[in-house]
Amino acid sequence: MKEWDKIKVDKAIKPIHYSQRKPVDLVVGNDYYVSFGENTALRCKLMELYMEGGQQRIEIEVPIKPRSKNGFIDRNGNISHHWVDTYILFADEIGLTPEEAVINEVTF
């Protein structure tokens, strides 16, 4: 299984209302899971914690399948092989396990 593959979670596990979520212990640099729906979860890495509008927000990086074996030119003009998507989420929208990520599913 590749780091960017979706992890399928049992259909019996359902997302809860956002008001019932409880944030997990967050440590910058640790690995977590995030779910954007369809009872699947993706691995992610917590990059930053901050407060915005009185709520704790997080920045995560989710690995994606490389689009080229030669890499890409990053914003500094260097060749990079660090293929990720970056998301800004509420602190309670990730989980320590794929099941917990589905329960805390991202709301748009």
N, C-alpha and C positions, 0 to 999 in steps of 0.2 A: 504494500500500500504506500503510495506516494504522499508526501506531506501536504499536497494540495487537493487530495481526493476527499470527496464528501463522505461523511460517516453516517450511515443510515441508522435511525433510532426507531424502536418499536412504536407502532401506531397507537398503542395504549397510552403513551406519554403525551400529554396535551399541554400547550402553553397556558399560563395563568394570566389573569388581568394584571396590568402594569402596577396597579396600586398594591398588589399582594406580594410583589417581588422583594427579596432580601438580597442585598449585595454580598458577594463573596469577599474573602480577604484578598485584597489586591496588592501585588508587589510588582513594581516596574521591572520588566525583563523576564517575568515568568510566562509560561505557556498556559493558555486557557482555550476554551471552545466558544464558538458563537454560532447562532442559528438564525437564518434569514427566512425560514419557513420550510414547508414540505417534509417535516420530521427528519431533517438532515442537519448535521453540524460540521463546522470547519475548524481546523486548528488555527489558533491566532497567538500573537505575542503582544503583551501589554507594553506599550512604548512610553505613555505619558499619562499622568493623573493631574487634573486641575479642576478648579471651581468655575462655573459659568452660570450666571443668573441664580445663584444660591443653590445650584445642584452640582453634584460631583459628575464630571465628564471624564471619559477616557479616550485615548487614541490607541488603536490596535492596528497591527499589520497581519494580513492574511496572505499566506503563500499562494501564488498562482502558478499554473503550468507555464514554463518558459516558452516564449514565442519564437526564440531564436537561440541556437547553440552558441552564437557569436556574442550574445549579450546585447546591451543597448547603451546609448550615450545618456548618462544621467545629467542632472541640472548643472553639475560642475564641469561638464565636458569630458568626464572620465568614462571608460567602458565599465559597465556593471553587469553582474549576473545575479543581482538581488531582486528577483521577480516577486513583488508583493502589491497588494491593494491596501490602501490605508483608509480607515473608517474612524469617525468620531461618534461615540455612542454614550448613552447614559451608563453609569457604573454598574447598574443592576441588570444589564442586558447580555452578560457573558456568564459562563459557568466553568466549574472545575472539571466537569465530565460532559460528554456529549448529551447525556440525558438532562443534566441541569441546564445546559445551553438551550435545549428545546423548551424546557419549562420557562426559561427567561427569554424567550424569543424576541428578537428585535422588532419594535413597532415603528412604523413609518408615519 
